[in-house]
């Protein structure tokens, strides 16, 4: 007990505590096996480190330093970075004064690991001090490479991109690789041409089969080049083509290394983003992904999916496909401690959601969460990007004027933009202006949008390949077309040309990924047709844009396309058509979660939104509703309440209260509700494990359906937001016309099914929610009158009581069933235990007399031989016996006795041996299990079981003997609970005999060919012992096989089986031995059980 230990520890004198800890650590070292030392490493080293002052021998101090290095590495692998740093620093303190000479390898390893630990703990100053020490003392450049990698990552994390590139350039020069300082078009063209010549004749997919890179310096160089991507991309993007070409060139010349995957991925991005070779770039991206499994480096499982998902995948696949890719990259990066990569992976993951039109309220809270993680990890660059996005989302989500200024609680562009310029964070500058362009155009501030286009252009190379590139060209083209009518005619041709330039670039993106960009191209084409006066073409292109945006789930751009189409019709004078498009835009913006844009439409086009804004009985405006984020108002009919049909109510109440079985109660309840509520669909949800689950539904004219407890969030049968509102507020909610109700405009179910009248009522028992009743009428609005609502309230009150009673009854029945199963299981276990005890007792009782017999037969045989020898001597000395002796010899037939007596003794010896074998088998079968597995011979266990069942295998009056064929493989000793495994063999063999007896019915003696085959084998690669027990009996159907291991399931007649034997057998194999018990059977052809046990 902890307190006992604390009390004992307090009794130790303070001056002796260090010695006590040291002794404990030493005892753990001496008495634990290597495996146990590994498991108890932290305990052991914790004690040793507390007694470190008492260790004076250099050899002991060096050994402890090695242990601290091991512990530090293990802690780092477990992401316990603070602990890792302590262990490694302790290891350094244990080194000698001249450690860099006398203990160089250990010293180097400790310092490198400690440098990385300081970086992972975001102590950049401490990291730099350790790094400088290594760079001064390391003997070779290869010893320094890891330090350079850590310095590059740390500088990048601190937004010092150019400094990170400078460190890499100096390190590469020491490895014989020259990285240009000022990349220009001539250098880039030369490098690309050299690579093309080198790659000539080699298909991209063939590069996966290149030999493994053997040269250590080249491996180090390509590794360093790989770490350069973030600072180069963010601070000097013009260097990227050279960087990727160098990496691919080194791989082709020297073979593939783990870092080659990074090179292929970067080159894929360069081909897509810079050279327009999207198909080839996608091929290099897939090559990098395919090489991941070959090298199986955990860090690469973060890096490569990040490249692929951020720069390549969306060039040929739907943007939604990048979301799991990038989330997986983030998870892998966090697991390996690559905080730098984790930051950019999660940023691109969230950007895919934002620009992909995913509902903002489903993920916006993720931004703040991940931003906090990046702050804690001191990844300030990634944090800044996340906060920039957070502010953009905040501007869209807040109720009020939609602003294009990124100034708020998350981000302040007046502070951050100068910082980005100072640190040469070109990507951050470009992204800032793309976000501002989007916001400015969305708010109608075209003058500002035009300025942001000009501000962003110089920095576009810094976002090459990212999803922001097509977004920029999309909004740039739309901005130029928006200002087109305001310009004098001479300038209009220039404005149109600028718009077409951006559209042409976007067309290249749409060509390779139409699912992401074709609707954008169509929308630009529609706007172009509008400003040129081609209304018919504009209408067609608007509708195409809307259709494709909707098909590919771009809610944001579906909303925009509807808005622009509405403006065209409004200017054309077709207000009714404009109204339809504007209402659709309003709903799409609301569904996306852009509250500011919703208010913008309300202010600018109130006349088109009258059906929404002036809906009858609406208590709050839609703007106020989404500002609060919750729904509190309800719509009710103003018609006079009808008188309650008391007879109907009484009948319904009696019917509900009369049911005690839960399933029957649910059926009865739904029948009553559908008959009395005026609904044509009714769904019942019950609270299970704190969550609402859909358990039953009924539609008019059909019988109720009982469902397998579908979680609310996974159900397609109810509007989830509406039900959650009732769950929160515990009040019934009525929608007069759900199609026009603004509170639940974003609910997918309502958008898809367009129900007219909706009623949702909580089912409460003593004020606690136990369920929800959802009803809808698709034929008429206002179907749920006050009279029906009152009746339903009373029905729900009775239902609440009956549901609780039914639940209690069901729980009691289940408890009773569980009790019976447990009781039968105990009886079965006791039965098997008693059998084992009986067998063990019989074996013991037999063993004692058999021991006497065995011990006496040999001397008895010796005595007989002595007597026969004496007879032989008498016959030699007295060949002529007298008459009396001769008569006695003939009476006892001495010659026969001399011949038969040795045979009798031999027969006795054989009989005793058979008894010994039986006794051994009994003992083997009944051996008592310890509380831990022990090494046993599986074959002995099988043989002992067969011996015990031998009487059942023998021939009887109805069938011949059952033949047991043993095909034993070469099994090693297996760590197991032998007694319990023997029970499994007993169950399976007894069932096989039963099956054979059943299959013999109706057959003649000669027709029966009973056979049980037992085969064992050892799978060395999987370290598993496999036992097959097969019979040629009647077999089983698939339905029986599905239930064969279920408790209380039996195919035998009443009184012949408990239905627990195979359930217990499976429990022994699966739970006690971490193995598998499987069945394979065909009717009429027999059954095979297969046991797999790890060795």
N, C-alpha and C positions, 0 to 999 in steps of 0.2 A: 504494500500500500504506500502511496506517495507520502503520506504524513509520517508513516513509520520510517521511511527512508530519510525524510527531512529531520526527524528526531535523532536518528542514528548519526546523520551527518553533523548535526549541531554538537554532538558529543566529542567530535574530533577537535583537538586543539588546533588553533589557527596555524601555528608554526608547522604542524604536521600535514596540513591539508594538501600542500603541493606534492609532498612525498607520497601521500595516499593516492592522489590522482595519477602520479607517474607510475606507481606500482600497479594500479588497476589497468592502465594502458598497456603496460608490459605484459601483464597476465593475459590480456585479450590477444596480444600479438602471439604469445607462446602457445596458448591453448585453443585458438581458433584455426580452423582449416582455411585454405586460401579463399574458398567461396564465402565462408562465414566472415572472414576479414573484410571482404568486399562489401558484404551486407552491413557490417558494423563499422565501416570506415570512419564515419563522422564521429561516432561514439568514442572509438579508439583514439583518434587523433585529438579529440577534445580533451581527453584525460592527459595525453602525452604533452600537449601544448601548455596545459596548466602547470606541468612540472618541468617546463623547459629550462628554468634556471638551474635545475639540479643535474642537467645533462652536460657533462664536460668533455667526454671522449669525442674527438673529431669524427670518428666513424659513426657514432650514434647520432651526432648532430646532423651529419650528412644524410643518414638514413631517414631521419625525421623530416629533413628538408624535402627529400623525395616524396615522402608520404603527404606533405602539405601541397606539393605540386599536383599529386594525384587527386587529393581532395578538392583543390581549387578547380581543376579541370572538370571534375564530376559536378561540382556546384554550378559551374558555368554552363554545362550541358543541361542542367535542370533549371536554367534561368535564375538561379539564386546568385545574382551578380555581387551583391554586398558581401555575402559569405565567401564567395570565391576570392574577392579581393583581400579579405582578412587572411585566409589560408596562404595565399601567394605572398603577401607581405611578411607573414611569419616565416615562410620558407626562405625568403631573402635574408631575413635577420639571422637565420641559422648558418648562413654561409661564412666561410673564413675571410680574413682580411684580403688575401690574394686570390679570391675565388675565381676571378676571370682568367687566372693562369692555372690554378690547381684543380678547379671544378668547372671548367669552361662550359661544357654541354649542359650541366644542371643549371648553372647560373644563367645561361642564355635562355633556356626554356622557362625558368621562373620569371625572368624580366620581361620576356615577350608576352607571356600569359598575364602578368601583372599589368602591363601596358594596355592590353585589350580589356582587362577587367576595369581599369580606371576609365577607359572610354565608355564601356557599357554602363558605368555608374555616373556618366556625364561629368566626370572630374577632368576636364580638358587640361587644366594646368598640371595636375599630378601626372596625367598621361604623358604630357610633353616632356616632363623631367625624366621619366623612366625611358621614353623613346630616345632621348638624346644620349642617355647612358649606353643603351644598346648600340646606337649608331657609332659611338666612340670606340666601343670595345669589341664589336663583332669582327670576326676574322675574314669573312667573305661576304660578297654582295648577297648571296643566297640567304645568309643569316639575317640580312637586313630587310628583305622583301616584305615580310609580314608587318614589320614596323611601318614601312612606307604605306602599306594598305590601310593600316589603322589611322595614320595621319591624314590620308586622303579622305577617309570616311568622316573623321572628326571635323576637318575644315569644311567639308560639304555640309555637315549638320549645322555648322555655324554660319552658313551662307557665304563662305569665303571661297568662291568657285575658282577664281584665277590663281589663288595661292595653292589650292589643291592640285590644279593642273601643273603648276611649277614644280611642286614636290615630285609628281609622277614623271615629269620630263627629266629631272636630274637622276632619278632612280633608273629610268629606262636607258639613259646614256651609259650608266655603269654596266648595264646588261648588253650593250652593243646595239641598242635600238634607238634611232633618232626620231623624235617627234617634232614636227615643224612648229615654230613659234607663231608665225603669221600665215595661216592657210589662205591661199588665193586660188582662183579658178585654174590657173596653170598647174599648180601642184596637185589639186584635186583630180583634174583630168588625167594627169600622168599616172597617178596611183591607181585610178580606176581602170585605165587602159592596161597597165601591167597585170592587174588582177584578172582582167578579161582574158589576156593572153595565157596566163597561168592556168585558168580554169577551162580553157578551150578543150572541147572533147569530153568533158566530165559533166554528166547530168547532176543536178542538185542532190537528188535522192541517193546518188552513188557516194557522196561525201560521208555518209553515215558509216561506210565500210573502210574508211581510211585507217591505217594502223594507229596504235596508241603512241602519242608523243613521248619520246624517250629522253630528249635533251633537257636537262634540269634548268639551264639558263633560259631557254626558249619558253619552257613552262612558266617560269617566273615572270618573264616579259609579257606573255599573253594574259596572265593573271592580273598583272598591274594594269594593262590596257583595259581589261574588263571593268576594273573598279573605277575607271575614269569616266564612264558614261554619264552619271548624274551631274558632275561638275561641268563636263563639256557641253552637255545638252542645255544646262541651265545658264552657263556663263560664256561659252564659245561654240555655238552650234555649227559654225562653219567648219569646225575641225572633225565633225562626225564622219563624213565620207572617208577621210583619211584614216581615222581611228578604226572603223569597221573593216576597211580594205586591208589594213595592216594585219588585223587579227585573222581574217579569213586566209590571207596569203601565208601567214606563218603556219596555219593548220594544214593547208594543202601541201606545203613543203616539208613539214616535220611530223605531221600526223595530228590526230585529234587529242585534245586534253580537255579536262572538265571546263576550263574557261573558253574553249572553242565554241561551246554552246552559246555563250554570251556574245561572242563575235558574230556567229551566224544570225542571232536574233537582232543585233544592232544593224548588221548589214541588210537584213530584211526590212527593217524600218527605213534605212537610207534609200533602198531601192523604191520603196513605196512612196516615201515623203519627198525625196529630192529628185529622183530620176524618173518617176512616173511608171516604173516597172512593177506594177502591183502584183501581177500573177507570179513573177519571179520572186518578189519580196515575200509574198505569202508562202512560197515554197521554202525559202530560207527559214522563215518563222516556224513552219511545221518541222523542218529538219532539226532545229534547236529543241523543240518539244520532244521529238522522237529520241534524241540523244540523252534525255534526262534519265530514263530507266537504265541505260548502259552504264552511266557513271554513278548513279544513285548517291549523289552528294546532296545532303539536306538543304544547304544554302542555295543551291541552284534551283530547288523546287520553289523558292521564293522569287529569284531573279528572272528566270526564263519566262514563267507565266506572266510576270509583270510586263516585260517587253512585249510579249505576244499580245496580251490583252490591251495594253495601252496604245500600241502603235500599228499593229498588224491585223489582228483578228477582225476589227470592225471595218477593215477595208474590203472584206469579202463575206463577212457574216453579220447577222443582226446585232445591233449594239447591245441588246439584252444578253447575248451569249457571252459578252465580256464580263458581265457582273459576277458570275461564279468563278471565272478564271482569276479575276483580280482579288476577290475575297479569299480564295485559296492561297494566292500569293502572300497576302497580308498575314494569314494564319501561319504559314510556313516561316515567314520572316520573323514573326514574334517568337516562334518556337526555337529558332536558331539564334536569337539575339541580334538580328540584323535590323535594328531600329530605323536606320536610314532608309532601307528598302521598304520596310513596313509602312512608313509615312507616305511614300509616293504611290504605293499600291492601293492604300485605302483612299487616297485622294482621287485617283483615277477611277476607282470603284464607285465613289460617290458622284463623280462627274458623269459617268455613264448613266447613272440613275437620273441626274438632273437634266441633261440634254436629251435623254431618251424618253422624257415625258412621264416618268413614274410619279405617282401621286406624292406631292411634297410631304403631306402629313404622315406618310408611312415610313419616312426615313430621315426627316430633317433633324430629329433628336440625335441621330447617329453622328452628325457632324460635330456637335459639342462634345459628345463622349470621346470620339477619336481625337479631337483637338486636345482634350485634357490628357489623354494617353501620350500624345506627342510632346506636350509640355513637360510631363513627368520624365519622359525619356530625353528631354533637352534636344529634341529634333525641331528646332525653331523654324527652319525653312518650310518643312511640311506643315507645321502648325499655322504659319502665315497663310499658306494657300488654303487650308481648311477654313480659316476665319474669313478669308476673302469670299469664299463660296457661301459661308454662313450668312454674311451680311447681304449678299445678293438674294438669298432665299428669304431673309428677314424683310427686305424691301418688297418682295412679292407677296409675302404672307401677311404683312401688317395691314390693318384697315386704315385707310387714309390715302393721301396722294402718292402715286407710284413715283419714286425718286430714282434718278440715275446716279446719284451721289452715293458712294460706298462709305458712308459715315454713320456709325452707330455703335452699339454695345459690343459687337464682335470685331469690327475692323474700321479703321479710319484712314482713308486714302491720303489725307493731307499729311499724315505721319508716315505711312508705309511707302507711298510712291517715292519720296526722296530717299528712303532707306534702300528700296530696290535699285534705284539708280546708283546710289553710292556703292552698293555691293555687286554691281554689274549683274543683277538678277534679271536677265533679259526675259526669261519665261514668265516671271511674276508680272513684269510690266505689260507684256503682251496679253496675259490672261485678264489683268485688271481692265484693260480697255475693251476686251471682248465682252466681259460682263457688263460694262457700262454701256456699250453699244446696244446690247440686247435690251437693257432696261430703258434706255433713251428711246429706241424705236417703239417699244411696247407702250410707252407713256405718251407717244406722239410728239416727242421733243426731237424733231428731225434735224434741227440746227446743231444741237449737241451731238446727235448720232453721227452727223457728217464730220464733226471735229474728232470724234473718237476713232473713226475710220482712218483719218490721216495720222493720228497719234499712234495707232497700233501698227500701221504698215511697216515701219522700220524694224519692228521686233518680231515679225511673223515667222522668221526662220527659227526662232527660239521655241515655237510650238509646232514645228514640223511634225506631221504624222499624227498629232493628237486630234481628238474630236473637235477641239475649238477651231480648227482650220476651216472645215466646211461651215461651221456656225458663223464664223466671221464673214465668209463670202456670201452666205445666205442673207444675213442682215444688212451687209453692205449694199448688195444689189437692191434689196427692198427699200433701203434708205434713199438711194439715188432715184428710184422710180417714184418714191413718195414726194420728193422735192421737184420732180420733173415739171409738173404743171405750174409750179410757182416761178419758173425761170423763163426769161425771154426766149423767143424762138431760136435765135442764133446759138444760145448755150445748150438748148435741149438736145441737139444731136451729140454733143460732147458728153452730157449726162447719160444719155442712152447708151453710148459706147462704153462708158465706165460700168454701168449696170451689166451690160452684156459680157464684159471681161470677167466680172465676178461669176456670172452665170456659167460661162464656159468652163471655168475652173471647177465649179460645183458639178458640172455635167460629167467631168472625169471621175469624180467621186461616185456619182450616181451610176455610172456605167459599170463599175465593179461591185457596188453594194446598193442596188436599187431599193432594197427594203429600208435603207437608212436615209436615202437622199433624193429619190426620184420625186417624192411629193414636194420637196423643197423646190426642185427645178420647175415643176409644174406651177407652183404658186408664183414664182418669179415670172414665168411665162404668162400667167393670168394677169399679173399686174402690168406687165409690158403691153399686153393686148388692151388692157383698160386704158392706159395713158395714150395709146395710139388710136383709141376709138373703136377697136374691134370687139364690140360687146359679145357677139356670139362666140367668138373664140375664147374670150375671157371667161364666160360662163362655163364653157366646157372644161377649161383648165382649172378653174376653181373647184369644180365638182370632182375632177380627177385627184387634185391635191387633197381634198377633204377625204375622199374614199381611201386613198393610199395611206394617209396619216392615221386614219381610224383603223385600217387593217393591220398596220404595223405598230399600233399602240402609242403613237406620239400624241398624247393628249394635248400638250402645249401647242403644237403646231396644227393640230386639228382645230383647236380653238381659234388660232390666228387666221387660218384659212377661212373659217366661217365668218369671222369678223370682217375680213377684207371683202368677202363676197357680199355681205350685208351692206357694206358701205357703197359698193357698186350699185346695188339695186336701189338703195335709198336715194342716191344722186340721180338715178334714172327715173325716179318717181314711182317705183313699184314698191310701196311701203309694206304691203302684206307679205310679199316674198322676202323683203329685207328683214321683216320681223321674225320670220321662221329661222333665217340664218343667224340673226343676232341672238335669239333665245338659245339656239344650239351652242353658239360661242360662249354665252353666259354660263350654260351648264358645264361645258368643257373646262372653262377656267375655274369654275367652282370645284369641279371634280379633281382637277389638278391641284387645287389648294391655293391658287393665286388670289387672295382676298383683295389685295390692292387693285388688281386688274378688274375684279368683279365690281368694285365700287366705281372704278373709272368708267365702265360701261353704263352703270346706273346713272351717273351724272351726265354723260354725254348723249345717251340714247334712251332717256326715260320713256319716250313715246313708243319705242319698239318693245319695251319690257313691261308694258302695262299688265299683261296676263300673269306675270310673276309678282311684280311689285304691289299690285292692288288685288291680290287674291282674296276672296271672301274669308272673313273670320281669321285672317293671319294676325297673330298677336304681335309679332316682331318682324322687322324687316330682315331680309336675308343677310344684309351686311352685319347687323347686330348679332345674328345667330352665329355666323362663322367667327365673329370677333370673340364671342364667349367660348366657342368651341364645344358647347353643350346645348342640348335641346330641352326646353322646359315647357314650351307652349303646346297645346293640342287644339285640333279642330273638332268641333262638335256640331251636330245638326241643330238648327234653330226650330225645327218642327216641334209641335206640342207632344210631350211624352205620352205614348200609348199606355193604356191600362194593362197591367200585368195579367197574363193568363195564369191564374193561380193553380188551376188544375194541371196545366202543362208543367208548371214549375214544380209542383208537388210530385208529379209522376217522375220527372227527371231526377229530382233529389232522391227519391226512393230507389230508383234504378242504380244511381251512382253509389249510394251508401250500401247497397246490397252486394257489392262486389268486393271480394277480399284478395283474389288472385290478381296480381299487377297487370299481366297481359290482358286479361278479360276486362279489367277496369279501364285500361287505356282505350280499348275498342269501344266499350259502352260510352265513355265520355265523349269521344270524337263523333259517334253517331248522334248523340244528343245535341252537341254543339252545332254540327252541320245542318241539323234539322231545324234548329230554333234561332240561329244567329243571323240568318240572311246572308251567309257566306257561301261561296262555291269552292273554297279551299280552306282547310284548317290544319295547322301544324302545332304539335305539342312538343315543348322542350322541357326537360327536367334537369334540375341541378344535381350533378354527379361529380364528386371529387372537386368541389368548389367551382366547376365550370358548367355552363349550360350545354346540354347535348340534345340533338334532335332525336326523339325516340319514336314518334308516330306521326302519320299524316293521313288526311282523307280529302278526296275531291268529290264534288257533287256527282251522284249517280254511281259511285264506286264504293267498294268496301274499304274500311280503314286498313292501312299498312303499318305493321310494326317494324321499326328500323333498328339496326344494330348500334345504337348510341353514337351518332355522328357529331363530333365537336362542332359547335356553332360556327367557328371560324372556317371550317372546311365544308360547310353546308351550302348548297345551291338552292335550297327550298325556301329561304326566308331572307329579308333584307337585314343584313348583319348589324348595320349602324342603328337601325330602328330598334331592334331587339335589345341591343346593348344599352340604348337610352332607357328603355323600360326597366332593364335589369338594374341600372344605376339609381333611377328615380323612384322605383317601386310604385309607379302610377300608371293607370291605363292610358293609352294614347290612340287617338282616332284621327285619321287623315280623310278629309272630305273628298279630295281628289289627289291621289298620290302622285299623279303625273305632273301636277302643277305645284305641289308643295315644295317650298324652297329649303326646308330644313334638311331634307334627305335627298337633295338633288344629286349628291355624289354617290349614292348607294348603287352598286353594280346591279343588284337584283331588280331594283325599281326601274333603272334605265333599260334593262333587258326585257322585262316582262310587262312593264307599264300597267300595273294594277290600278283600278279606279278607286274603290273604297278600301281602306285598310283599318283594321282594329287589332291592337296588341295589348293584352292584359296580363299583369303579373298574377301568379297564384301564390298567395301568402298563407302561412300557417303561424299564428302567434307573432305576426309582424316580420317573420323571416321568409325570404324568397325560397320556394321549393320548385318553381317552374314558371314557364311563360306560355301563353296561348296566343298564337298568331293566326289571324283570319283575314281573308281578302275577298272582294267581290269584283269580278272583271267585267260585269255587265252594266253597272250603274254607279254613279257618284252618290255620295251621301247615303249609302245602303244601311249603315249602322246607326239606327235611330236611338234616341235616348232610352226608349222603352226596351229595346233589345239589349242595350248596354247594361241597364239595370238588371235584366234577367240574367245576363251573362255573369255579372258580378256575383249574384247569388249562387249560380251554378259553380263558379270558380271557388267560392267559399266552401261549398260542400265537397268539391273535388279536392281541395287542399287537405281536408280531414281524411277523406277516403284514400288519397295517395299516400299520406303518411302512415295510415293503418296498413295499407297494402305493402308498403316498404318494410314496416316492422314485421309483418307476417312473412314476407319473403326472406328477410334477414334471419328470422327464427328458423324457417325451413332450411335455409342454407347452413345455419349453425348445426342443426340436427343432422343434416346430411354429412357435414364435415366430421361431426362427432362419431357417426356410424363408420365412416371411412377410416378415421383414426383408430377406432376400436378394432375393426377388422384387420387393419394393418398391424396393430399390436399383437392381435391373436396370431396372425400369420408369422410375424417375426418371432413370437414366443414358440410357435409350432416348430419353426426351423431351428431355433435355439435349442428347444427340447430334443429335437432329432439329433442335433449335434452332441448334446450332453449324453443322450442315450447311447449313441454310437461310440462316444469316447469311453463311457462306462463299460460297455460290452467289450470294447477292445482291451481295456485294462483288465477286466476279469478273465478274458481269454489268455491274455499275455502271460499271466503268472503260471498256470498249469502247463502252458505250452513251453514256457521256459524250463520247467522241470523235465518235461519229455525230451526237449532238445538236449538238455544237459545229460540225460541218462542213456539216450540211445547209443551214443558213441562208445561209452564204457561197456554197455551191454553187448555190443557187437564184438568188442575186444574179448570179453569173457567167453563168448561163444567160440570165437576163434581159438582161445586157449583150450577150451574143452575138446574141440575137434582135434587140436594138436595132441592133446593127451590121449584121445581115442586112437589116433594114428600110431602113437608110441606103443600103446598096449597091443595093438594088432601086429606091430612089428615084433614085439617081444614074445607074444603068445599067439602065434598064427592059428593054433588049433584050440579054440575055446572049448570048455566042457559043455555037456549037454544042456544044462540049465541056462548058461549064458547064451548059447546058440538059440535056444527056444525064445528067450526074451528079445534077442535081436530081431528075430523074425516077427514076433508079436507087435513090436513098436515100429517095424519097417525102418530100421536105422538108416539105410541108404537114402530113403525118401526124405527123412528128417534132415539129413545132412545137406541134401540138395535144396529143400524148401525153406528151411529156417533162415538162411541169409536173405532169401527173397522176401520173406515176411518182414524182417527187420528193415530191409530197404524200402518196402511199401510203407511201413510205419514212418520212416524218415521223410518220405515224399509227402505223406499226409500231414505230418507236422509242419513241413515247409509251406504247404498250401494254407494251413491255418495261420501261419506267420504272415503270409502275403495278405490274407484277408484282414488280419489285425492291423498290419501296416496301412492298408487302404483305409480302414476305419479311422485310424489315427490321423492320416493325411486329410481325409474329408472333414474331420471334426476339429482340426487344429484351431485353437483359440486365437482370435485376432488381438493384436496389441493396439495401442492408441496411435500407432504410426505404421506406415507400410514397411514390409520387410521383403527381401529378395526371396523369391520362391520359384520352383519349377512348375510351370503351368501344366505340363504333360502329366505330372504326378497327380495333380488335382483332378484332371479329367479322368485318368485311369481309376482313381479311387472312387469317383462318382459312378463310373460304369460298373465297378465291382459291386457297389451297394445295390445298383439297379439290376444286377444280373438275373435275379429271380423273375423280374418282369420281362427280360429279354428271351428267356427260355421258351421252347415250344410248349403249346398247350393244346387242348382238344379242338380249338377253333383255328389255329394258325401255326405255321412252323416257327422256328427260332428266328428272332430279328438279328440280322447280320450287322455288326458294327465295324465299319471300315475306317481305319485310322491312317491318315496321311499327314504324319507329323513333319513339320519343317524344322530347321535349325534355330530354335528359339533361345535367346539368352535368358538368364535369370531376370524375372520381372519384379519390380518393386510394387507390392500390392497387399491388400488385405485378403489373405489366402482363403480363410474360412468363408468370408462373404462371397468371394468369387465361386467357390465350390457350390454355394447355394444357387448361384446363377446357373452353373452347369446342370445342377439337379433339376431346376425348373425347366430349362430348355429341353433336356433329354427326356424328362417325364412327359412333357407336352408332346414331344416327337413320338414317343411310344403310344400315347393316347390317340394321336392323329393316325398312326398306322393301324391301331386296333379299329378305329372308326372306318378306315378305308377298306378293311377286310370284310366288312359286312356284306353278305350276299355272294361272296366268292368261295370257290371250292379250295380245298387245302393245296391242290397243285397249282392253282392260279396265283397264289399269294407269293409275292417276292419282296418281303419287307427288308428295308435297308436304311441304316443311318450312317451318314458319312461325316467324319470329323476331320477337318483339315486345318492345319496351323501354318502360318508363314510369318516372316519377319521383314518389314519394310525398313531397311537400314537408313534410307535417305530421310524418312519421316520419323524414324525411331519409334516404330509402333509394332506391337505384337497383334496379329489378326487371328481370330478363331472362328471358323465357319462350322456350323452344326446344321446339317441338311437331312431332310427325310423325303421319301417318295410317297408321302401320304396323300390326303385329299386336297391339300392346298387351301388357300383363303381368297375371298373376293377382295377387291380394292377397298370396299366400304369397311370390311372387317379389319384390314391392315391399317386403315386410318385410325382405328380406335383400339388396336390390340394392346397398346401400352397404357391405356386409360385405367384409372382405378375403378374397380367394381364392374369392369366390362369382361364378360366371359361368354364363350361359345358353347360351354358345357351345360348339361341339364341341371335342374334344380338339385342342390345338395352335392353336386360333383365338383364344384369349383367356386372359389371366393372372388375371382376376378382381380386378385392382388398379386399373384405370383410374378407375372411379367412386369407389372408396375414397379414392384420392389426390385426385380432384377435390373430394370432400366435405371432406377435410382442408384443402385450399387455401382453400376458401370459408369454412369454419367456423372453423378455428384461425388461419389467417393473416389473414383479413379480417373476423373476427367477424360473419360473415353466416350465411345459411341456404341449403341446397340441398335442395329437396324434389321428390318425384316424385308424379305423379297419372296413373293409367293405367287403361284399361278394355280388357279382352280384345276384340279385333276392331275397336277404334275408335282405337287409337293411344296415344301416351305424351306427356306434357308434363313437362319439367324446369323448375323455377323457381329462379332464383338471386336472392337478396336481399343487397345489399351496402350498408352504411352509407356515406353521402357525407360 
